[in-house]
């Protein structure tokens, strides 16, 4: 079974985290929603949505095929400052598994901790991506060599999620999910 850990922190961008969790689940991926907070399972997203997650990040001991980090400035900062998430990301990179981040998260989480360097092609929210040396203005970018998937911002949340799905489940499954959702972009 293909698996995804989707991070939910106080201040995470509602649309970005919801699109990723939903589209990956529709594509047959087992999604674990992880609360990136000191304790508990509930987080408040950037625009007031309250979410009860499946697990607290401290209880996420498995290996996942992808770890997804949404943007939202405060949410990205909370993810950046979580030592448990950092350890999971380091293990993910060492295992050659995917890491995905959108909006503020590519710059404030991945570049901050060295997962995105001058060799990794990535995108992110303008103004939050100043430390991405190999910045690309596309809506969603996959750097297959680094196993890094990035998205630009909320308007590209579905495109980002579909890129993740395609990397994990292939073009055929992705096309089926797009058709079922009437997605034509």
N, C-alpha and C positions, 0 to 999 in steps of 0.2 A: 504494500500500500504506500502510495506517495503521500508525503506529509508536509505540512507547512505550519510554522509558528508565526502567528500574526500578533505583533506587539500593540497593545492598547495602553496609553499613558494618559494621565490628566493633561488635557490640552492637545491631544492628537487631533488632526483634521478629520472630521466626521466622514466626509465623502471618501477620502483616500483609504481609510482603514476599512470602511464598509464595503467599498468596491472590491478591494483585494480579497477579503474573507468570503464574500458572496461568490465572486467569479471563480475562485479557486475551488470552492465547495461544489459549484455547478459542474466543474470539470472533473469531479471524482477524486479530488484531493482531500485527505483528512486534515481539517483545519483545527488547530488548537489556538484559542484566543487567550493570550497571556496578559495579565494585568502587570504592567511595569510600575510597581509602587512598593513601598516598604512592606506592606502587608495587606491582606484582603483581596477581594476579587472585583470590587466596583471602581470604575473610573468615570470621570466626567470629561467628555470630549470638548473640543474647542468651541463648539456652538451649543453646548448645553445638553447634548444627548448623554444619558447615563447608561452605562453598559456593565452588565455582570459577566465577567470573563469565565472561562473554563478553569483556569489555573492562575495562581500567582507565578510570576517569573521565577521565583525561588524554587518552585516545584517542577520546573520544566527540565527534566534530567535526560530526556531522550535526544537522539540526533534527528534532525529534520532535514528534508530535502531543500527547503528554503526557509530563511528567516526574513520576515517582512517588517520594515519600520516605516510608519507613516510620518508625514510632516505635521505641520502646525508648529509654530515656533516653540511654544511652551512644551508641547509633547516631545518634540525633537530634543530639546534641552533635557527633559526628564529621562529620555532614552540614553542620551549621551552620558549622563551622570550616573547611570545604573551599573555598578561593577559586575553584577550577575549577568546582565545582558552583554557586557563587554567580553566576559569569559565565554559565553555562548558563541558570540561572533568570532572570537579567536579560534575556537574549536571548529566552527563552521568553515573558516578559511583553511585551516590546517587539513581538514578532511576533503577539501576541494568541492564543497557544496555551495549552493547559491545563497547570496545575500542580496536583498532587494530593499531599496529605499527611495522615497519620493519627497518632493517639495524641499523643506528645510533639512530633512534627514541626510541626504547625500553629503552636504557640506558640513552640517553641524554634528553629525554622528560619524559617518564613514570616513570623510576626509580628516576630521579632527583626530580620529584614532588611527589614521594611517592605512585604512583599507582601500581608500582611493588615493593614489599617488599620481605622479606626472605621467605614468605609463597607462593608467586606466582611463578610458573614455567614459564620460559620465555627464549627466544633466542634473538640474536641480532648479529650485525657485530662484529667479534673478534677485541678486542682493544677498541671498543665503548661500551662494555658490562661489563666492570670491576665492575660496581656497581650493577649488577644483581646477587643477592646472590644465587638464585636457578637456575643458568644458565643451559640450556639444549642445546646440540650441533645440534639438529635436524634443518631441513630447515624451518619448520613452527610448532608452538606449540599453542595449545589452553588450557588455564586454565579456565575451565568452571565455577568453583566456583567464581573466580574473574572477569569473563567475559572479560578476556584479551586474545587477539590473537596476536602473535608475529611472525615475519619472520627474517631470518638470514641476507639476503642481496640480491643484484640484481639477482643472479642466481636462487633464490627461489621466485621471484616476483609472478609468476603464481601459484605456490603451496600455497603461502600465500593468494593470492586472492581467490583461490578455497576453502581454509579453512574458510575464511570469508563467502563466499557464502553458504557453507554447514551449517554453524552455523545459518544463517538467513533463508535459503530456503530449507534446507534438502538435503539428499543424492541423491534423484531422480532428482531434478532440476540440481544439480551439475553434475551428470553423463551425463545428456542431453547436458549441456553446454560444458563439456569436449569432448564429442563425436562430437559435431558440430565444435569444434575447432581442432579436430584430436589430442587432447592431450592424451598421453598414459602413462605418467610417474606415 
